């Protein structure tokens, strides 16, 4: 019997990429959200240390710090992966070549990881096959056991293998911190999510890596100057052949995973996506249009009027629909060029949504119990406790059209028997994975250790959930307004209101926002037709 929730996923035709080897969707998986970098890193160490000769370790990243500790006593990223290579594990990596750290980018760090792994027998490509001013933003680790495919696992989401990511639920930050805006302090608190995937979908993520690795275009093809430098320094520019594709793992669960990606149209073209791929934009669009009760988003930016109009249309289409968005209080970097374009993009997007659904758009930032803002880097969306996504993409035009991105959309065949069992009222029903993910994130924001009720509000019910978040944020905001008298109330949410930007500042900040912060990677034709 066909699950009606399957209609929420893209068909092969809707993906719009006839050149990929990816399958349309993969049932039979067990997915576990790993909330916080410390949780993810501990699982990664456990799995990588169990790899033996002949196993595969493939990874892609935006930034990789070889010296980043994955636990209080290590190992570092460099040591963990290098030791695996020395044991005979096939270690291969694709890391964005990036720009210099002078521009708050990662060139030096990524080169350091490249050097460490190459010396131990691994291979890393510093990949510059991106759109102009673009990046490779995918964060993926795939571990394959050709002799024991039942042990295969993939990790996909928003967490880079680098400094500042090893935080936990206390949100005191990573001792190995990157410099950020002063508001976040010396060790910025960091909120993020990675997804652990077991089952046949691991083979799909393996395919994602292989398509990029095996693409014949030289990694420096879009940067002739970089190619000269890398050739002179002896950097690896052309990948060697990968081992044969292992058999896919057998089904182990009831969750269907659909791999969603962004690849822009570039020249030379990707062999596996010569016309680009915008399945993230298309997958989100299809799911958002089906929302009727609750769209819950955690996002680093929440920009782009394109996406705001999509959400606004959903709010207008159903008067029972609420939109909840959790974002950082302030951008990660200081200075007018970082802050003001960011504020313009976010303020415009939120105004479009609020106009469509007055009193049904709820936007929050997060702080830790000490009152320090938490940088929200998670990229999570849950719609009607039915469809969920965890990935590297943000809710902005850059992620949906311009940079390479990777996301897992998950629909669960297991219905959640807790009431309300069918919040939509159409038979779709609440599904276990999506609802549990939403509740796990909400409990932390509400300082609720366990359970599904917060001060009389039923978090299982979309209306009760929204009421709980509103009440918690109101109470904490009042405590601050009253001069912080008495004990700090439980809860970590603050209402988020981006400050307006003066008209004379908007004259220069809007073009900067459109061209640098949130560029459009679509062809002119697709822009003209308004399609992804």
Secondary structure, DSSP 8 states (H G I E B T S, - for coil): ---GGGGGS--HHHHT-TT----S-EEEEEEEEEESHHHHHHHHHHHHHT--TT-EEEEEES-B-TT-BSSTT--BHHHHHHHHHHTT-EEEEEEE----GGGT--HHHHHHHHHHHHHTT-EEEEE--S-TT--B---EEEEE-TT-GGG-EEEEES--BSTT----TT----SS-----GGG-SS-EEE-EEEEEESTHHHHHHHHHHHHHH--S-TTTT-HHHHHHHHHHT---S--------------SSEEEEEEEEE---SS-BTTBTT-EEHHHHHHHHHHTT-SSEEEEE-S----HHHHHHHHHHHHH-TT-EEEEE--SS-SS-SHHHHHHHHHHHHHHHHHHHHHSTTSEEEEEEB-TTS-BEEE---EEEETTTEEEEES--SSHIIIIISBEEEEEEEESSB--SSSTTTTSSS---BHHHHHHHHHHHHHHHT--SSSEETTEETTSHHHHHHHHHHHHHHHHHHHHTTS-SS--S--EEE-------HHHHHHHHHHIIIIIS---S-HHHHHHT--
